[in-house]
Amino acid sequence: MTRFHFTLGLLVVSSLGCFVPVLLVAGAEAPEAPVAESRMAFLVAMEGVWEGQARRTPIGPRPYDITFVRTRLGQVEGAAHPGASVHYWTFYEEEAALKLRFLSTFGGNQQPWVLTARAERERGVVFEASSPGFLEVHVQPQADTLTIQIFLRGKPHVEIYLIRQCCPRVRVAPEPGQPPAHNADTQ
């Protein structure tokens, strides 16, 4: 059976009245790891200011605002402060694969998880840890919303639902140890 697949990244006018990147995916049969064009479209779709809530967590609903910015290395990263910890998210390409490095500082943890995109599904990407079935993260960026679902040992663990805040300027993040760049537009 022939497999077809296409991904299209484009800008659309959101309900908030600004242009935002959108990741569109269509296909048939078993999903495959994202190809170069869809990896880039995914990274572009993640950029921006997002506000909302982790609706489902082990300790109940939590605020979950995050801004994803592109670094000078081409990574897209952001940090959320849901309360008892800080969550650091970094999406990047490595060895022709889309990766997610996630660190939760809960309980003093300093060891990040590195997950690899294994499939594209429903306008999003599924990231898996190297131990199959242990940790899986589904990330679905849309024009106005971002949904992140985390599965631990195959069971729902966390669900995050965010709304894009339109249209603050997203700047390149400074390299570690460097001060933020001055931007007269934000004065």
FIKETI-352752 format. One line per 2 residues: number of its first residue (from 1); their letters; for each residue x, y, z of N, C-alpha, C. Coordinates in steps of 0.02 Angstrom, whole numbers, always signed. Layout:
NUM> a> X:Y:Z:X:Y:Z:X:Y:Z; ...
END
This chain:
1> mt> +42:-58:+0:+0:+0:+0:+45:+62:+0; +28:+111:-40:+68:+171:-45:+51:+219:+12
3> rf> +102:+247:+40:+92:+294:+94:+100:+364:+66; +53:+409:+84:+62:+478:+64:+67:+520:+126
5> hf> +102:+577:+119:+113:+619:+176:+132:+689:+152; +104:+738:+182:+127:+805:+168:+119:+847:+231
7> tl> +162:+896:+236:+159:+945:+291:+165:+1013:+259; +126:+1060:+284:+127:+1127:+257:+129:+1176:+315
9> gl> +178:+1218:+315:+180:+1272:+365:+159:+1336:+331; +112:+1372:+362:+89:+1434:+332:+68:+1482:+386
11> lv> +58:+1544:+366:+33:+1595:+412:-40:+1606:+399; -80:+1608:+452:-151:+1622:+445:-168:+1678:+494
13> vs> -224:+1710:+483:-247:+1761:+529:-285:+1726:+585; -262:+1736:+646:-294:+1703:+703:-356:+1741:+722
15> sl> -395:+1712:+768:-455:+1746:+792:-438:+1809:+831; -374:+1816:+850:-352:+1876:+885:-329:+1930:+836
17> gc> -332:+1916:+771:-318:+1966:+720:-245:+1974:+700; -203:+1924:+712:-134:+1930:+690:-115:+1868:+651
19> fv> -59:+1873:+616:-35:+1817:+578:+5:+1770:+624; -9:+1705:+620:+26:+1656:+661:+44:+1596:+618
21> pv> +99:+1562:+635:+117:+1503:+597:+71:+1444:+616; +56:+1403:+567:+14:+1344:+578:+49:+1284:+548
23> ll> +43:+1228:+581:+71:+1166:+557:+13:+1122:+535; +11:+1104:+471:-41:+1060:+445:-10:+995:+423
25> va> -41:+940:+443:-15:+875:+425:-72:+832:+400; -61:+795:+347:-110:+747:+324:-72:+685:+303
27> ga> -105:+628:+308:-69:+568:+290:-114:+507:+296; -86:+451:+279:-121:+387:+285:-72:+335:+309
29> ea> -98:+281:+336:-58:+227:+364:-20:+249:+425; +28:+210:+447:+64:+223:+509:+104:+287:+504
31> pe> +103:+328:+558:+142:+390:+557:+216:+376:+559; +255:+421:+531:+327:+415:+530:+357:+477:+564
33> ap> +421:+473:+578:+456:+530:+607:+452:+589:+559; +448:+650:+585:+443:+709:+541:+503:+717:+494
35> va> +488:+739:+433:+540:+754:+384:+563:+826:+395; +617:+846:+361:+648:+911:+372:+598:+969:+369
37> es> +556:+971:+317:+509:+1026:+310:+460:+1029:+368; +435:+972:+390:+387:+973:+445:+421:+987:+512
39> rm> +485:+968:+519:+521:+985:+580:+527:+1061:+586; +545:+1094:+531:+552:+1166:+531:+484:+1200:+544
41> af> +431:+1176:+511:+364:+1204:+522:+342:+1196:+594; +358:+1140:+625:+341:+1129:+695:+377:+1180:+739
43> lv> +441:+1189:+729:+479:+1237:+769:+451:+1307:+762; +434:+1327:+702:+405:+1394:+690:+338:+1400:+725
45> am> +297:+1347:+722:+230:+1349:+753:+234:+1354:+829; +288:+1331:+860:+295:+1333:+933:+313:+1403:+958
47> eg> +346:+1442:+917:+369:+1508:+939:+311:+1553:+959; +320:+1591:+1012:+270:+1640:+1032:+256:+1639:+1106
49> vw> +209:+1682:+1124:+188:+1689:+1193:+123:+1649:+1203; +123:+1605:+1252:+66:+1561:+1265:+45:+1569:+1338
51> eg> -20:+1572:+1350:-46:+1576:+1418:-101:+1524:+1427; -103:+1496:+1487:-155:+1447:+1500:-143:+1409:+1564
53> qa> -158:+1344:+1561:-159:+1304:+1621:-139:+1232:+1606; -104:+1204:+1654:-95:+1131:+1655:-159:+1106:+1688
55> rr> -206:+1083:+1649:-272:+1064:+1674:-270:+1001:+1717; -226:+956:+1696:-221:+892:+1732:-148:+884:+1754
57> tp> -136:+879:+1819:-70:+865:+1846:-80:+821:+1908; -27:+790:+1932:-34:+750:+1994:-55:+791:+2055
59> ig> -46:+859:+2051:-64:+901:+2109:-121:+949:+2092; -158:+935:+2039:-215:+977:+2020:-196:+1029:+1969
61> pr> -245:+1067:+1945:-232:+1118:+1894:-181:+1170:+1918; -139:+1192:+1871:-86:+1240:+1886:-83:+1292:+1830
63> py> -65:+1355:+1845:-53:+1403:+1791:+6:+1381:+1749; +4:+1396:+1684:+59:+1371:+1642:+72:+1419:+1584
65> di> +95:+1478:+1599:+113:+1526:+1547:+185:+1514:+1525; +197:+1519:+1460:+264:+1506:+1434:+274:+1546:+1369
67> tf> +335:+1570:+1359:+353:+1602:+1296:+409:+1561:+1264; +397:+1538:+1203:+447:+1501:+1166:+483:+1549:+1119
69> vr> +549:+1552:+1124:+590:+1594:+1081:+642:+1551:+1045; +662:+1575:+987:+714:+1540:+949:+782:+1567:+971
71> tr> +828:+1522:+987:+895:+1542:+1008:+939:+1553:+946; +997:+1579:+957:+1045:+1588:+902:+1067:+1521:+873
73> lg> +1058:+1468:+911:+1076:+1400:+886:+1019:+1368:+847; +962:+1404:+841:+905:+1377:+803:+858:+1335:+845
75> qv> +871:+1329:+910:+826:+1292:+954:+767:+1337:+973; +713:+1306:+994:+655:+1343:+1019:+647:+1323:+1092
77> eg> +652:+1373:+1136:+651:+1356:+1208:+607:+1403:+1247; +584:+1377:+1305:+544:+1417:+1350:+544:+1386:+1419
79> aa> +522:+1425:+1468:+518:+1401:+1537:+451:+1421:+1566; +419:+1373:+1601:+356:+1385:+1636:+368:+1379:+1710
81> hp> +329:+1416:+1749:+335:+1417:+1822:+268:+1397:+1852; +251:+1332:+1852:+185:+1311:+1876:+178:+1307:+1952
83> ga> +229:+1324:+1990:+223:+1323:+2062:+282:+1291:+2096; +279:+1228:+2109:+329:+1193:+2149:+394:+1178:+2110
85> sv> +396:+1198:+2047:+455:+1184:+2006:+456:+1232:+1946; +510:+1228:+1908:+514:+1263:+1844:+520:+1209:+1791
87> hy> +485:+1218:+1736:+488:+1170:+1680:+523:+1204:+1621; +578:+1175:+1600:+617:+1200:+1543:+604:+1155:+1483
89> wt> +581:+1185:+1428:+567:+1150:+1366:+615:+1175:+1312; +648:+1129:+1277:+691:+1148:+1221:+676:+1100:+1163
91> fy> +655:+1127:+1107:+642:+1088:+1046:+698:+1104:+997; +727:+1053:+966:+783:+1065:+920:+790:+1006:+872
93> ee> +829:+1019:+819:+846:+966:+770:+915:+940:+785; +923:+875:+780:+988:+843:+789:+988:+778:+750
95> ea> +1039:+770:+709:+1047:+708:+669:+983:+691:+631; +955:+741:+596:+895:+734:+555:+835:+710:+595
97> al> +832:+728:+659:+775:+711:+701:+755:+771:+743; +691:+777:+757:+666:+828:+802:+671:+801:+873
99> kl> +698:+841:+918:+709:+819:+987:+675:+868:+1035; +661:+842:+1094:+635:+882:+1149:+677:+867:+1210
101> rf> +706:+919:+1238:+740:+913:+1303:+694:+946:+1354; +673:+908:+1404:+626:+933:+1455:+657:+923:+1524
103> ls> +656:+976:+1563:+681:+973:+1631:+629:+1002:+1678; +608:+963:+1728:+568:+987:+1783:+612:+987:+1844
105> tf> +614:+1045:+1878:+657:+1050:+1938:+621:+1026:+2001; +564:+993:+1993:+526:+968:+2050:+571:+923:+2093
107> gg> +568:+933:+2159:+607:+893:+2205:+682:+902:+2198; +704:+958:+2169:+775:+970:+2160:+806:+935:+2100
109> nq> +765:+906:+2057:+791:+871:+1998:+830:+918:+1953; +886:+896:+1926:+925:+934:+1878:+941:+892:+1816
111> qp> +910:+833:+1810:+923:+788:+1754:+867:+793:+1702; +881:+821:+1643:+828:+827:+1592:+815:+761:+1558
113> wv> +755:+755:+1530:+738:+700:+1485:+751:+724:+1414; +778:+681:+1372:+785:+695:+1301:+740:+646:+1265
115> lt> +693:+673:+1227:+645:+632:+1190:+653:+645:+1116; +636:+596:+1075:+643:+601:+1002:+574:+596:+970
117> ar> +562:+638:+920:+499:+635:+883:+496:+570:+845; +446:+531:+859:+437:+466:+826:+381:+466:+775
119> ae> +335:+514:+782:+277:+514:+737:+245:+582:+734; +210:+594:+679:+167:+653:+672:+95:+628:+675
121> re> +55:+660:+717:-15:+642:+723:-57:+704:+733; -115:+706:+701:-164:+758:+713:-134:+827:+722
123> rg> -97:+849:+673:-66:+915:+672:-17:+925:+729; +13:+873:+753:+62:+879:+807:+115:+825:+801
125> vv> +158:+823:+851:+214:+777:+851:+213:+738:+916; +231:+673:+911:+236:+629:+969:+310:+618:+983
127> fe> +331:+637:+1043:+400:+627:+1065:+401:+569:+1114; +453:+526:+1108:+459:+469:+1153:+529:+467:+1184
129> as> +531:+445:+1246:+595:+433:+1280:+627:+370:+1250; +691:+361:+1263:+725:+303:+1235:+699:+237:+1264
131> sp> +669:+239:+1322:+637:+179:+1351:+566:+176:+1326; +550:+134:+1277:+482:+132:+1248:+429:+121:+1302
133> gf> +376:+161:+1296:+320:+153:+1342:+327:+189:+1408; +386:+216:+1423:+394:+249:+1488:+368:+321:+1487
135> le> +392:+362:+1440:+373:+432:+1437:+359:+451:+1365; +300:+481:+1354:+280:+503:+1287:+249:+571:+1294
137> vh> +267:+618:+1250:+241:+686:+1252:+211:+702:+1183; +147:+719:+1182:+112:+739:+1121:+107:+814:+1121
139> vq> +133:+847:+1069:+134:+920:+1065:+95:+940:+1002; +42:+979:+1011:-1:+998:+955:-9:+1074:+951
141> pq> +37:+1108:+915:+28:+1180:+905:-22:+1195:+850; -68:+1239:+864:-117:+1262:+815:-110:+1337:+809
143> ad> -151:+1368:+767:-147:+1440:+757:-156:+1478:+823; -206:+1459:+862:-222:+1495:+924:-211:+1455:+987
145> tl> -200:+1390:+982:-194:+1348:+1042:-134:+1302:+1038; -111:+1282:+1096:-57:+1233:+1102:-79:+1183:+1155
147> ti> -82:+1120:+1136:-99:+1067:+1182:-39:+1021:+1191; -22:+1007:+1253:+33:+961:+1268:+5:+908:+1315
149> qi> +12:+846:+1295:-10:+790:+1337:+50:+747:+1353; +58:+732:+1417:+114:+691:+1439:+87:+626:+1467
151> fl> +114:+571:+1441:+94:+504:+1462:+153:+472:+1497; +141:+446:+1557:+192:+412:+1596:+171:+339:+1603
153> rg> +214:+294:+1580:+199:+223:+1580:+133:+208:+1545; +119:+246:+1491:+59:+235:+1451:-4:+266:+1478
155> kp> -1:+298:+1535:-61:+328:+1565:-56:+404:+1564; -113:+439:+1554:-112:+512:+1555:-83:+537:+1621
157> hv> -36:+584:+1616:-2:+610:+1676:-15:+686:+1682; -5:+723:+1627:-15:+795:+1628:-47:+815:+1561
159> ei> -93:+863:+1564:-121:+893:+1504:-118:+969:+1511; -86:+1001:+1463:-77:+1073:+1463:-115:+1102:+1404
161> yl> -154:+1154:+1417:-192:+1187:+1364:-176:+1261:+1367; -149:+1288:+1312:-126:+1357:+1309:-158:+1394:+1251
163> ir> -164:+1460:+1259:-191:+1503:+1206:-136:+1552:+1186; -126:+1559:+1120:-76:+1606:+1095:-97:+1677:+1110
165> qc> -49:+1715:+1136:-60:+1786:+1149:-31:+1825:+1090; -72:+1864:+1059:-54:+1895:+997:-37:+1968:+1007
167> cp> +5:+1995:+977:+61:+1973:+938:+124:+2005:+964; +144:+1992:+1026:+207:+2021:+1049:+265:+1999:+1006
169> rv> +314:+2042:+1002:+374:+2025:+963:+414:+1972:+1001; +430:+1919:+968:+471:+1867:+998:+541:+1877:+972
171> rv> +588:+1886:+1018:+657:+1899:+999:+700:+1837:+1009; +757:+1838:+978:+805:+1784:+988:+829:+1787:+1059
173> ap> +829:+1730:+1094:+851:+1727:+1163:+927:+1735:+1165; +952:+1767:+1219:+1025:+1774:+1225:+1056:+1707:+1241
175> ep> +1119:+1700:+1222:+1155:+1639:+1239:+1165:+1638:+1315; +1174:+1579:+1344:+1184:+1575:+1417:+1241:+1621:+1439
177> gq> +1228:+1658:+1492:+1279:+1703:+1519:+1281:+1771:+1487; +1240:+1783:+1435:+1239:+1847:+1401:+1177:+1887:+1422
179> pp> +1183:+1954:+1427:+1124:+1994:+1446:+1074:+1996:+1388; +1010:+2008:+1404:+960:+2014:+1350:+976:+2073:+1305
181> ah> +958:+2066:+1241:+969:+2120:+1193:+920:+2177:+1207; +943:+2239:+1199:+900:+2297:+1208:+855:+2303:+1147
183> na> +790:+2315:+1158:+743:+2323:+1103:+702:+2386:+1117; +713:+2438:+1076:+678:+2502:+1086:+603:+2495:+1079
185> dt> +579:+2444:+1042:+507:+2435:+1032:+471:+2415:+1096; +507:+2389:+1145:+475:+2367:+1206:+478:+2419:+1262
187> q> +507:+2476:+1247:+514:+2530:+1298:+449:+2567:+1307
END
